[in-house]
Amino acid sequence: MNGIAPTGRTGRRRHSPLARAGLLAALLLAGGCSGTSIVPDTFDIMPSRVNNGMGRAFHAAVWMPDQQNLMLVGGQDKDGIALSGSQFAERIACSTCSFIPEGALDPGVGRVNPALATTADGVLIAGGQASGVEPANPGAPPAVLPVSSAVADALHYRPISAFVDTVAQPAGAAGAALGTLNGTPYLSGGRDTTGNVSAAILAFNGASFLHNWDMVREREGHTVTPLADGSLLIVGGFGLGGFALRSAELFDPVNGAAELPGIDGPWEDRALHTATASTDGCQVLIYGGVNSGGLVAGPELFTSAGAGCAGDGRFHVVPLAGPEDRRVYHSATRLDNGDVLIVGGVLDDVGTVTGTARLFNFASQLLRDTAGPLSFPRFGHSASVMPDGSVLVAGGLDGVFVPVTEVERYVPTSF
């Protein structure tokens, strides 16, 4: 997963700095949705509850086309059972700050860790798997999602008409990644229903997938990040044989995919990490994940050498600020001030779940703690930037696989 939890920035309406400052001031004075005063650089509990208080984990979050409703899609319960039916999707309206079941989106089949993208008139929901992480023993979640049956198709949901199209996927589905270039979502890699890992890159044209390109390597559990020069950076993932990859590729619809050679590749093999681009699209923070030995990987920074960027096209190690900088099943979200907020996750192979959060600054390339931790440790959650610039942290599981139903809001110190 993407960073298995998406950031929720896709399709979000941008506000001017002055407008965002006004929204933040109103939030601090009125307490936002929580009804209490929020201290900057800390987390505050909101009254809303995920999935009617039952929770969800390993879901995905995406902004609906109206850019006023954030939708949580798919995921699992505490026993690894995929949520389906009326529990499959829910949305939170910015105006009410309460979750509402998205009843029109009921595919009948659940999806754990689906890939999501906002389209011109709806939401694309691709792949995922039919079951998720199970509590093998309390406090020790497995390092990777189990190999289970992949969901073979995709859904295109158009909320205005409440219509859902089923879209055939001619390639892998579980562990696939979506990246958008010039309004077109591109689905890459993933594991198909027979267990084969794919190298296919599929373009979604609003009605179907077109298979005109392939990656150099087969991948699942990788990341895809748009860059300033109009290309997609594809990093890591599990390749053939289930081994984490120490490689990266650049893809664009004109030239196809090309692997970054030799020394230009990542420093560590990794999968299930997150990848977050800077505001100008010239740098990408690669954070966490697992390697082939099951250990959690440290952070790296990719600096693009593409048009408009001054980087060298290579990966550089980011100094660790502390032992809790190594994590998996966390979230990574770019704030409106350009920093990256890293929240929660699993810290080690014995399943230690954290409630800490880190901030990464692209200019200084340094990590620091937030002033306050989460109220609840969690992993497999989502974290999404809201129109007022705050971050909504929703769902996930704690260290003994109890669903975290409480929603928390993080307010940054500046915009």
C-alpha positions as CSV (number, residue, x, y, z in Angstrom):
1,M,0.0,0.0,0.0
2,N,0.9,3.7,-0.4
3,G,2.2,4.1,2.5
4,I,-0.7,2.0,2.7
5,A,-2.8,4.9,3.7
6,P,-3.4,7.6,1.1
7,T,-3.0,11.1,1.9
8,G,-6.4,12.2,0.8
9,R,-5.0,15.2,-1.2
10,T,-6.2,14.1,-4.6
11,G,-8.7,16.6,-6.0
12,R,-8.7,18.8,-2.9
13,R,-9.6,22.4,-3.5
14,R,-6.7,24.8,-2.9
15,H,-7.3,27.9,-0.7
16,S,-5.1,31.0,-0.7
17,P,-2.7,31.5,2.2
18,L,-4.9,34.3,3.6
19,A,-8.1,32.2,3.3
20,R,-6.4,29.2,5.0
21,A,-5.1,31.4,7.8
22,G,-8.6,32.7,8.3
23,L,-10.0,29.1,8.4
24,L,-7.4,28.0,10.8
25,A,-8.0,31.0,13.1
26,A,-11.8,30.2,13.1
27,L,-10.9,26.5,13.9
28,L,-8.7,27.5,16.8
29,L,-11.2,29.9,18.3
30,A,-14.3,27.7,17.8
31,G,-12.6,24.4,18.3
32,G,-13.6,23.2,14.8
33,C,-15.6,20.0,14.9
34,S,-14.3,19.0,18.3
35,G,-15.9,21.8,20.3
36,T,-12.7,22.3,22.2
37,S,-9.7,24.6,21.8
38,I,-7.0,23.0,19.6
39,V,-3.3,23.7,20.4
40,P,-1.2,24.0,17.2
41,D,1.1,21.1,16.4
42,T,-1.0,18.7,18.5
43,F,-3.9,16.3,17.9
44,D,-7.4,16.7,19.2
45,I,-10.2,14.2,19.4
46,M,-13.4,14.9,17.3
47,P,-16.9,13.7,18.2
48,S,-17.2,11.7,14.9
49,R,-16.8,7.9,14.9
50,V,-15.6,5.8,12.0
51,N,-18.1,3.3,10.6
52,N,-20.8,3.9,13.2
53,G,-18.4,3.2,15.9
54,M,-17.2,-0.1,14.5
55,G,-14.1,1.3,12.8
56,R,-12.2,0.3,9.7
57,A,-8.5,-0.2,8.8
58,F,-6.4,-0.6,5.7
59,H,-8.9,1.5,3.8
60,A,-8.3,4.4,1.4
61,A,-9.4,8.0,1.6
62,V,-10.2,10.2,-1.4
63,W,-11.9,13.6,-2.1
64,M,-15.1,13.4,-4.0
65,P,-15.4,15.6,-7.1
66,D,-17.4,18.2,-5.2
67,Q,-14.2,18.7,-3.1
68,Q,-16.3,19.1,0.0
69,N,-16.7,15.5,1.0
70,L,-13.9,13.1,2.0
71,M,-14.8,9.5,1.4
72,L,-13.3,6.4,3.2
73,V,-13.5,3.3,1.0
74,G,-13.0,-0.4,1.7
75,G,-10.8,-1.8,4.5
76,Q,-11.2,-4.5,7.1
77,D,-12.5,-5.1,10.6
78,K,-10.3,-6.3,13.5
79,D,-10.4,-10.0,12.3
80,G,-9.2,-9.2,8.8
81,I,-12.7,-9.5,7.2
82,A,-13.2,-7.1,4.3
83,L,-16.0,-4.5,4.9
84,S,-18.8,-4.8,2.4
85,G,-22.4,-3.8,1.9
86,S,-23.5,-0.7,3.8
87,Q,-20.1,-0.6,5.6
88,F,-18.1,-0.5,2.3
89,A,-17.8,3.3,2.1
90,E,-18.6,6.4,4.1
91,R,-18.0,10.1,3.7
92,I,-17.4,13.0,6.0
93,A,-18.9,16.4,5.0
94,C,-16.7,19.5,5.7
95,S,-19.9,21.3,6.7
96,T,-21.1,18.9,9.4
97,C,-17.9,17.0,10.4
98,S,-19.9,13.8,10.7
99,F,-19.6,10.5,8.9
100,I,-22.5,9.3,6.7
101,P,-22.7,5.9,5.1
102,E,-22.3,6.1,1.3
103,G,-25.2,3.8,0.6
104,A,-25.2,4.1,-3.2
105,L,-21.7,2.6,-3.3
106,D,-22.4,-1.0,-2.4
107,P,-20.4,-3.4,-4.6
108,G,-21.3,-6.4,-2.6
109,V,-17.6,-7.4,-2.4
110,G,-15.2,-5.9,0.1
111,R,-11.7,-4.6,-0.8
112,V,-8.8,-4.3,1.6
113,N,-6.1,-1.7,0.6
114,P,-7.8,-0.6,-2.6
115,A,-6.2,2.0,-4.9
116,L,-8.2,5.3,-5.2
117,A,-8.2,8.3,-7.5
118,T,-10.5,11.2,-8.1
119,T,-11.8,11.5,-11.7
120,A,-13.6,14.3,-13.5
121,D,-17.0,13.1,-12.4
122,G,-16.4,10.5,-9.7
123,V,-14.0,8.2,-7.9
124,L,-12.0,5.3,-9.3
125,I,-11.6,2.3,-7.0
126,A,-9.2,-0.2,-8.3
127,G,-8.1,-3.6,-7.1
128,G,-7.5,-4.5,-3.4
129,Q,-7.8,-7.9,-1.9
130,A,-10.6,-9.9,-0.4
131,S,-9.1,-10.3,3.1
132,G,-6.6,-8.4,5.2
133,V,-4.3,-8.6,8.3
134,E,-5.4,-11.0,11.0
135,P,-4.3,-10.9,14.6
136,A,-1.9,-13.9,14.7
137,N,-1.3,-12.9,18.3
138,P,-2.0,-9.7,20.2
139,G,0.6,-7.0,19.8
140,A,2.4,-8.7,16.9
141,P,0.9,-7.8,13.5
142,P,2.6,-9.5,10.6
143,A,5.2,-7.5,8.6
144,V,3.3,-7.7,5.3
145,L,-0.3,-8.2,4.2
146,P,-0.9,-11.9,3.6
147,V,-1.2,-13.4,0.1
148,S,-4.9,-13.7,-0.4
149,S,-7.3,-13.5,-3.3
150,A,-7.1,-10.3,-5.3
151,V,-10.2,-8.5,-6.4
152,A,-10.3,-8.8,-10.1
153,D,-12.1,-5.6,-11.2
154,A,-12.3,-1.9,-10.6
155,L,-15.3,0.4,-9.8
156,H,-16.0,3.9,-11.2
157,Y,-18.5,5.6,-8.8
158,R,-20.3,8.8,-9.9
159,P,-21.9,10.3,-6.8
160,I,-24.1,12.8,-8.7
161,S,-26.0,10.0,-10.4
162,A,-25.3,7.5,-7.7
163,F,-24.2,5.1,-10.5
164,V,-21.4,2.5,-10.2
165,D,-19.7,1.1,-13.3
166,T,-17.7,-2.1,-13.0
167,V,-14.5,-1.8,-15.0
168,A,-12.5,-4.9,-16.1
169,Q,-8.8,-5.0,-15.1
170,P,-6.7,-7.0,-17.4
171,A,-3.7,-7.2,-15.0
172,G,-2.8,-7.4,-11.3
173,A,-5.1,-5.9,-8.7
174,A,-3.9,-6.5,-5.1
175,G,-1.1,-4.1,-4.1
176,A,-1.4,-2.0,-7.3
177,A,-0.8,1.7,-7.2
178,L,-2.6,4.6,-8.9
179,G,-0.9,7.8,-10.0
180,T,-2.5,10.7,-12.0
181,L,-0.9,12.7,-14.8
182,N,-2.8,15.5,-16.6
183,G,-6.1,14.2,-15.2
184,T,-5.6,10.5,-16.3
185,P,-5.2,7.9,-13.6
186,Y,-2.5,5.2,-14.3
187,L,-2.8,1.9,-12.5
188,S,0.5,0.0,-12.2
189,G,1.5,-3.5,-11.1
190,G,-0.2,-5.5,-8.5
191,R,-1.0,-9.2,-7.9
192,D,-3.7,-10.9,-10.0
193,T,-6.2,-13.5,-9.0
194,T,-3.8,-16.3,-9.8
195,G,-1.0,-14.9,-7.6
196,N,1.1,-13.5,-10.4
197,V,2.7,-10.1,-10.0
198,S,2.3,-7.8,-12.9
199,A,4.4,-5.1,-14.6
200,A,1.5,-3.6,-16.5
201,I,0.7,0.1,-16.6
202,L,-3.0,0.8,-17.4
203,A,-4.5,4.2,-18.3
204,F,-8.1,4.8,-17.2
205,N,-10.0,6.8,-19.9
206,G,-13.2,7.2,-17.9
207,A,-14.8,3.9,-19.0
208,S,-12.0,1.3,-19.4
209,F,-8.3,0.6,-18.9
210,L,-5.9,0.8,-21.7
211,H,-2.8,-1.4,-21.6
212,N,-0.2,0.4,-23.7
213,W,2.9,0.3,-21.4
214,D,4.7,-1.9,-18.9
215,M,7.1,-1.2,-16.1
216,V,10.6,-2.6,-16.4
217,R,10.0,-4.8,-13.3
218,E,6.9,-6.5,-11.9
219,R,5.9,-4.9,-8.6
220,E,3.2,-4.9,-5.8
221,G,3.2,-2.8,-2.7
222,H,5.1,0.0,-4.5
223,T,4.5,3.7,-4.7
224,V,3.7,6.0,-7.7
225,T,4.3,9.8,-7.3
226,P,3.8,12.5,-9.9
227,L,6.8,14.8,-10.5
228,A,7.0,18.4,-11.8
229,D,8.3,17.3,-15.2
230,G,5.1,15.3,-15.9
231,S,6.5,11.9,-15.1
232,L,5.7,9.3,-12.4
233,L,8.3,8.1,-10.0
234,I,7.8,4.4,-9.3
235,V,9.7,3.1,-6.2
236,G,10.2,-0.3,-4.6
237,G,7.6,-2.9,-3.9
238,F,7.7,-6.6,-3.8
239,G,8.9,-8.2,-7.0
240,L,8.9,-11.8,-8.3
241,G,9.4,-14.3,-5.5
242,G,8.1,-11.9,-2.9
243,F,11.4,-10.0,-2.4
244,A,11.5,-6.3,-1.8
245,L,13.0,-4.3,-4.6
246,R,15.9,-1.9,-4.5
247,S,15.0,-0.2,-7.7
248,A,13.0,2.7,-9.1
249,E,11.6,3.8,-12.5
250,L,10.4,6.9,-14.2
251,F,7.3,6.7,-16.4
252,D,5.6,9.1,-18.8
253,P,3.1,8.3,-21.6
254,V,5.4,9.5,-24.3
255,N,8.6,7.6,-23.4
256,G,7.2,4.8,-21.3
257,A,9.0,3.4,-18.3
258,A,12.8,3.4,-17.7
259,E,14.6,2.1,-14.7
260,L,16.9,4.5,-12.8
261,P,20.3,2.9,-13.3
262,G,22.9,1.7,-10.7
263,I,23.8,4.3,-8.2
264,D,20.7,6.3,-9.0
265,G,18.5,3.6,-7.4
266,P,17.2,3.7,-3.8
267,W,19.6,2.9,-1.0
268,E,17.4,0.3,0.6
269,D,15.1,-2.4,-0.8
270,R,11.6,-1.6,0.5
271,A,7.9,-2.2,0.1
272,L,4.8,-0.9,1.8
273,H,6.4,2.5,2.3
274,T,5.0,6.0,1.6
275,A,6.2,8.5,-1.0
276,T,5.3,12.1,-0.7
277,A,6.2,14.9,-3.1
278,S,7.3,18.4,-2.2
279,T,5.0,21.3,-3.2
280,D,7.0,22.0,-6.4
281,G,7.1,18.3,-7.3
282,C,10.9,18.3,-7.4
283,Q,11.6,16.2,-4.3
284,V,10.0,13.0,-3.0
285,L,10.2,11.7,0.6
286,I,10.4,7.9,0.7
287,Y,9.5,6.8,4.2
288,G,9.4,3.6,6.1
289,G,8.2,0.2,4.8
290,V,9.8,-3.2,5.1
291,N,12.7,-4.9,3.3
292,S,13.3,-8.5,2.4
293,G,14.4,-9.3,5.9
294,G,11.2,-7.9,7.4
295,L,12.9,-5.0,9.0
296,V,11.4,-1.5,8.8
297,A,13.3,0.7,6.4
298,G,14.6,4.3,7.1
299,P,13.8,7.4,5.1
300,E,15.3,8.6,1.8
301,L,14.9,11.7,-0.4
302,F,14.7,11.6,-4.2
303,T,15.7,14.8,-5.9
304,S,14.4,15.1,-9.5
305,A,16.7,16.2,-12.4
306,G,13.7,16.8,-14.6
307,A,12.6,20.1,-16.2
308,G,12.3,22.9,-13.6
309,C,14.1,21.0,-10.9
310,A,17.7,21.4,-9.6
311,G,18.1,17.8,-8.2
312,D,20.5,15.1,-9.4
313,G,17.9,12.4,-10.1
314,R,19.2,10.3,-7.2
315,F,18.2,9.0,-3.8
316,H,19.8,10.4,-0.6
317,V,19.6,9.1,2.9
318,V,17.7,11.2,5.4
319,P,19.3,11.3,8.9
320,L,17.1,9.6,11.5
321,A,16.0,11.8,14.4
322,G,15.3,8.8,16.6
323,P,14.4,5.1,16.7
324,E,10.8,5.7,16.0
325,D,11.5,7.2,12.6
326,R,11.5,3.6,11.3
327,R,8.0,2.5,10.8
328,V,5.5,0.8,8.5
329,Y,1.7,1.0,8.1
330,H,2.0,4.7,8.9
331,S,0.6,7.6,7.0
332,A,2.5,10.5,5.3
333,T,0.6,13.7,4.4
334,R,2.0,16.9,2.8
335,L,0.7,19.9,4.7
336,D,-0.2,23.2,3.1
337,N,3.0,24.7,4.5
338,G,5.0,22.1,2.5
339,D,6.0,19.9,5.5
340,V,5.2,16.2,5.6
341,L,3.3,14.8,8.6
342,I,4.1,11.2,9.4
343,V,1.6,9.6,11.7
344,G,1.5,6.3,13.7
345,G,2.5,2.9,12.3
346,V,4.3,-0.2,13.5
347,L,7.9,0.4,14.7
348,D,9.4,-3.1,14.7
349,D,9.0,-6.8,13.9
350,V,7.3,-7.6,17.2
351,G,4.4,-5.3,16.4
352,T,5.0,-2.2,18.6
353,V,2.3,0.3,17.5
354,T,3.1,4.0,18.0
355,G,1.0,7.1,18.7
356,T,3.8,9.4,17.8
357,A,4.0,11.7,14.8
358,R,7.0,13.3,13.0
359,L,7.3,16.3,10.7
360,F,9.7,16.4,7.8
361,N,10.9,19.7,6.2
362,F,12.1,19.5,2.6
363,A,14.3,22.7,2.9
364,S,16.3,21.5,5.9
365,Q,15.8,17.8,5.2
366,L,15.3,17.3,8.9
367,L,12.8,15.3,11.0
368,R,11.3,16.5,14.3
369,D,8.6,15.4,16.7
370,T,5.2,17.1,16.8
371,A,4.5,19.0,20.0
372,G,1.9,16.4,21.0
373,P,1.3,12.7,20.2
374,L,-1.9,11.1,19.0
375,S,-4.5,10.3,21.7
376,F,-4.5,6.7,20.4
377,P,-1.7,4.6,18.8
378,R,-2.8,3.3,15.5
379,F,-1.7,1.7,12.2
380,G,-3.5,1.1,8.9
381,H,-5.3,4.4,9.2
382,S,-5.8,7.3,6.8
383,A,-4.7,11.0,7.2
384,S,-6.2,13.6,4.9
385,V,-5.7,17.4,4.6
386,M,-9.0,19.3,5.1
387,P,-9.9,22.6,3.4
388,D,-8.9,24.5,6.5
389,G,-5.4,23.0,6.3
390,S,-5.8,20.7,9.3
391,V,-5.3,16.9,9.0
392,L,-8.1,14.4,9.7
393,V,-6.7,11.1,11.1
394,A,-9.3,8.3,10.8
395,G,-9.5,4.6,11.5
396,G,-6.8,2.0,11.9
397,L,-6.0,-0.6,14.6
398,D,-4.2,-0.4,17.9
399,G,-1.5,-2.8,19.1
400,V,-4.0,-5.5,20.1
401,F,-6.1,-5.2,16.9
402,V,-8.8,-3.2,18.5
403,P,-10.3,-0.8,15.9
404,V,-9.6,2.9,16.7
405,T,-13.0,4.4,16.0
406,E,-12.0,7.9,17.3
407,V,-11.1,10.5,14.8
408,E,-8.4,13.0,15.5
409,R,-7.5,16.4,13.9
410,Y,-4.0,17.8,13.7
411,V,-3.5,21.5,13.3
412,P,-0.1,22.7,12.0
413,T,1.8,25.6,13.4
414,S,1.8,27.7,10.2
415,F,0.7,27.8,6.6
